Amino acid sequence: MSPRQKDTAHQIEKLFYGLVSVSIIFIVFAVVGILFMLENKEALVIYSLILAINLIVASLGFLFIRCFNKFITKMEENDERRNGEY
């Protein structure tokens, strides 16, 4: 991988880490909202939807980060083999 490709890959990785962190913050807020709004059924439904959506986003984000790290590692290993450094 060229240095530019490595930089781009790490920027994409940081972007997904940011997405997952924001999603985790929303999950915490949704859980707190659910705990405070147990009497109000409409608010409970909305907070539950927020919780479900952000759980999906966070899990897919972590999955993508893991796969992306494996892809970057594999590309770097292939470059090392091609250059005779491996």
N, C-alpha and C positions, 0 to 999 in steps of 0.2 A: 504494500500500500504506500502510496506517496504521502508525504507529510500533509498535504492539503486534504487528502482523503481521511487521514487519521484525525485531523482537526475537526473535519465535518462530522465524522462518526462520534467523536467525543462530545461535540455540541449537541447532536441528536440525543445521545445518552443523557446529558444534563437536562435537556428539555423534558425527557420522559421522567427523570427523577423529580423535576419540578412539578409535573402533572400529578405524579403519585403523591407527593407531599401535600399539594393542595387538596387532593381527593381525601387524604387521611384527615386533614383538618376539617373538611366538610362532614366526614363520618363522625368525628368527635362532636361537632356541633349538632348533628342530627340525633345522636344518642342523648346528649344533654337536653335537647328539645323534646325528645320523647319522654324523658324522665319528668320534665316540668309540665308537660301538657297531657297527662294521662286522662284527665277528665274530658278534654275537648277531642272528640273523635275525628273531626275534619283535620285538625292540626296533626293528630297522630298519624293519619293516612299520608299527609304530605311529608312529614318527617320520615316515615317509613319508606316512601318512594325515594326521597333524597338519599337515605341510607343504602337502599338496594342499588340504586344507580351508581353511587360512588364506590360501593364495594366491588361492583363489576369493573368499573374504570380502574380502580387500584390494582385489582388482581390481574387484569389484562396488561396494565402498565408494567407490573413486576415481571410478568411472563415475557413481555417484549424486551425488557431490559436484559433479562437472562439470555434470551435467544440472541439478542444483538451482541452481547459480550462474547458469546460462543462464536458468532460469525466473525467478529473482529479478530479474535484469537486465531481462528482458523486461517483467515486471510494473512495475518502476520506470519504464521508458521509456513504457509505456502511461499510467501516472499523470501523467508529465510532459506527454505529449501532451494528455491530457484537461484538464489545468490550464493549458495554453497556455505552458508553460515550455520546450518543446522546440523 
